[in-house]
Amino acid sequence: MRQLAHREAEAKALKILVDGVGEGLVLEGEGGYYALYYFYAWYGRKAPDPEETPDWVEGPRPCPEGFREPYDQARWLEDNGYTLFINESK
């Protein structure tokens, strides 16, 4: 899931979490459900590039509910010591 391009993940998404910071795409995968987070506001964009890979992947979880909105996920990452969580390959 870590290398899944936004275009491909969006096509498979069961749920899409969107706010001004990014998108969280919830997918079913091996062992449960995952949220793939694409944080695009840091790059001055209004949407992720179709070929962009996720900045952060959370999961697996037993159900598709309970994943954070992108802004809340970014805050959680910072609060837990992830100061450089943006995908450096961009």
Buried (B, 14 or more C-beta within 10 A) or exposed (E): BEEBBBEBBBEEBEEEBEBEBBBBBBBBBEEEBBBBBBBBBEEEEEEBBEEBBBBBBBBEBEEBEEBBBBBBBBEEBEEEEEEEBBBEEE
